[in-house]
């Protein structure tokens, strides 16, 4: 679960989303995230790339992920 301190909104995370959030603790590219997820979860590369991009875009839209 994530809390946006600015809005007070909570965001629930499924296990894959939680793993992406953990990976974001260190500098990492989107392709590196996809590669790690492909090692850890049973998913096709196409679905993994699409779902990862969608999740990261959602984080950015909610101001939970800010690019440096």
C-alpha positions, -999 to 999 in steps of 0.1 A, spaced: 0 0 0 13 35 -9 2 68 6 4 100 -14 12 124 14 2 154 -7 -33 141 -13 -38 117 16 -49 89 -9 -39 53 -4 -30 31 -34 -32 -7 -31 -5 -28 -49 -7 -63 -61 25 -85 -57 40 -74 -91 33 -37 -85 48 -41 -50 79 -56 -66 82 -28 -91 79 -3 -62 107 -22 -44 129 -21 -75 124 17 -78 142 22 -45 175 22 -64 182 39 -98 168 15 -125 156 18 -160 122 6 -172 140 -21 -193 159 -33 -162 126 -35 -143 111 -56 -171 142 -79 -172 139 -85 -134 102 -92 -136 107 -116 -164 132 -135 -142 108 -135 -112 73 -140 -126 57 -161 -153 47 -135 -179 54 -130 -216 78 -102 -225 51 -83 -243 26 -83 -215 54 -75 -190 65 -45 -210 30 -32 -215 19 -37 -179 51 -22 -165 48 9 -187 12 13 -177 20 10 -140 48 35 -142 27 59 -161 0 56 -135 25 64 -108 36 95 -127 0 106 -133 -6 104 -95 27 122 -87 40 91 -69 69 88 -93 88 119 -103 116 117 -129 149 134 -120 
